[in-house]
Structures are given as structure tokens and as C-alpha cells.
Amino acid sequence: MSSAKDDFLDSIDPLERSKLIKIANGNFKKYDQQFVDELAEIEGFFYEEDEEGINFESEKNIMTLGYINNGYLPDESDPEENVFDLSRKIVHFIFRNGIIEDMHAGKYGYDEFSKIPENTPLEVISQLSDKDMMALNKYMMDRVGYILHLIQNAEYSKLHYILDKEKYHGDDWDRPDIEKIEKDTEDLLLIEFSHLKDHDHNS
């Protein structure tokens, strides 16, 4: 995060921060409940119709992913577009906009290694070529998309099968730092709140 953003976040009074985060989380819970209630109504309609061949669990998952993708429950949902859009967003959130970007970034590209001046500091040289990044992005998109595809089609046993193959890998890794990511999310909310306030004052 840039120094300007750090300075802005540090300038927020802790009580004000707590108040704003509480408001934001309250709104998220309200919207979630509205979606759950709407989904229950639609699910009830499906069961009343009891049409042969409908996979009710899959239909519910399609709507859930559609809601996560759009922020609202669309009248019509395109399952393939949901998988593509969410795969792209998830890959950027968990992979592309993180440490890997720092490895790829640099004043000098890895592709032109032979042209880099002598004694150039390593930290300004990209560690990954554009071709490497494209391959990594494709790899991530394919696998995230496949997981979402299985969830969308309610193929839970197959999802267990493919993930269970990895059960002995990485058992000595650090556990997810949920608190850190939640703090990062709160920081984003606070910055957005400030922009909304500025907009309201200027309107």
C-alpha cells in the first residue's frame, strides 16, 4: 500500500474506524439476508413445480454464484459467464494482484535479459517473463474455473475427489491469516467511505 494510503488510514480515529466498519458489516449482513430470503422463495417455487430433470441444488448454486458475481440476483443468469467472471476476479484477488505482480514487475524485463546493463540491481529486474505470466494466469484460470464449475453443477463428490488428492501436500504450511485479509478489506471499506463522503460534500 502506498504511503499516502497508510497515512490516511493512520489518521482515522479508532472509534470512527470501528463505527464505520460496524455500519459496513451491518449492511453486508442485511444484503445477505435479503438474498437468502429471495433464494428461499425461488427454491420453494422450484419444488412446487417439481419439474422432472431439474437439479434443484445446481439451480440454487447458479443463482448464488450469479449473486456473488453481480451483487444482486439477476433475472437471468448465464452459468458460463458467471464462472468466467468469478474465475477472473478470484485469480486477481488471490494471485495476480499480489506478490506475483512484484516478481513480474521491474524496470527491465526478463525477456530482454541480455540487454540489461551490467551491475543492475536484481530488485529492478523482472523475475518472470510475459510468457511466464500468461502461462501462470491460464493455469490459475483453468483450475479456479473448474472448481466453480463443479460447485455450480453441485458435483460435490467430484470436487472432494480432486481436492483430496492434495491432502498430504502442504500440511506444514502456515494457516490462513484470515485476520490480516479482513483488516485489508476493512481498509478498502474505509477508503471507499472517505470517497463517498467527499462526493457527498462536493455534490
N, C-alpha and C positions, 0 to 999 in steps of 0.2 A: 504494500500500500504506500502511496506517496506520502511525503512529509506533510503536505497541506491537509490531506485527509486525516492523518494521525493527529495533527494539531487541532483540527476541527472537532474530532471525536473526544480528545482530551479536554476540550473547552466546555463540553456539555456537563452541566451539573448532574451528579449521580442520581439525585431524586427525580430530576426531569427525565433523565435517561430511563429510569425504572418506570415512570409514569407512561412514557411514550411506548415502551416495549409492551407494557401491560395492555395498552389500548390496541396495539397491533395484533398481539396474540389473541385478544378477545374477538377482534374482527375475523381472524383466521378460523377460530372455533365456530363463530356464527355462520360463516360461509360454508364450512364443512358440514354443519348440522343441516343447513338448507339443502345441500346436495344429497346428503344421506336420506332426508325426508322425501325429496323428489325421486330419488332412485327407488325407494321402497314403494312409492305409488306405481312407478313404471313396472317394477318387478311383480307387484300384485296383479297388474293388468296382464302381464305375460302368462302368469299361472292361471288366471281366469280363462284366457283364450285357450290355454293348454294345447297349442298347436304342435302336431307331431313333427319331430325333427329339429325343433328349436333347442339349442343348448343354452339354457337359461343362465348358467354360470358364466359362459363365454359372453353372452349379451351384456351381462352386468359388468364384466371386466372391460369390454369395449367401451361402454359408457364411462366407466371410471377413468380409463386412460384418456378418453376424449375430454373429460372434465379437467384432469391434471394438465393436459396439453393446452387447453383453451382458457381455463379459468372459469368456465361456465359449461353447462350441459347443452351442447348444440342440438338443434332439431334433427339433424342428420350427421352421422359420424362416419368418416372413412377410415376403417381399421388400418389400411396400409399407410395412409398419410399420418395417422397417429403414431405408428411405430417409427416411421421415418423422422418425424418432427421430434418425438421424445428421445429417440436414439441420438440425434444430433445435439439436442440440449444436454442430455446426460453426459455424453462424451466430452462436451466443452466444460461442463461443471466438474467432472471427476478427473479429467485428463488434459484436454487441450489447453485450457487457460491456467495451467498450474506450472509445476516445476519443469515439465517437458518443454514449455514455451521458453523458459530461461535457457534450457540446453540448446534449443534451436536458434534462439536469438543471438545476435553478435554483429559487430561491425564488419567482420569478414566472414563470408560464407564458407562452409565446409566444402562446397562444390568447387571452390577456387583455391584450394589449399596451397597449391604450388605458387600462387601469385601473392601470398601473404608475406609482407615484409619481414625480414629477419628480426628476431628478438621481440616480436609482437607478443604481448601478454596473453596467456591462454584464455583468460576470462573474457576476452573480446572476440574469440574465435568460436563460431557455432560448432557444437559437438555433433550435430545431426544435419544431414543434407536435406534438401527439399524432397528428394525421392524417399528418404527415410521417413520423413514426416507424413508423406502421403500414404506410405505403406502402413505406418502405425495407426493413422486415422481410419483407414479402411478396415484394419484388423479389429479395432475397437468398435466401429460402427456395426460390423457384421455380428459380433458377439452380443453386444448390448441389444441390437435389433432382434436377434434370435431369442434372447431371454424375454423381451417384451412380447414377441410373437407367441411364445409358449404361454405366458400369463394371459394374454388376450384371448387365446383359444382354450383356456382352462386346462392345459396339458401339464398339470402339476406333477404327475408321476415321472414324466419325461424330463421335466426341469430338475426334479430331485436326482434322476439318473445321471444327467450330465454334470451337475454340481458335486454330486457325491464322489465322482472320480477324483476330485481335488481335495478330499477330506484329510489327506495326510500331508498336504503341502502348506507350508507357512504357519504351522501350529506354534512356532516360536516367535512369530511376528508380534509387534505391539498391537494392542486392542484399538479399535477405532476411537479417536478423540472427538466424541460427539460434542462435548462442551466447547471445544475450540471452533468447530464448524457452526454451532449455534451462536457463538459470540460473533463470528464473521457475518452471519445472517443478520443479527441484531444491528451490527454496524451499518450494513446496507440499508436496513429499515430506517435508521436514524438519519442517514444521509438523504434518503428519499423524503422523509418527513420535512427536513430542512428545505428541500427544493420546493415542496408543496407549499410550505409557509411563505417562502419568498415569492412564489407565484401569486398566492392569495393577496399578499401585501401590495404587489405591483399591479393587480387587476383593478 
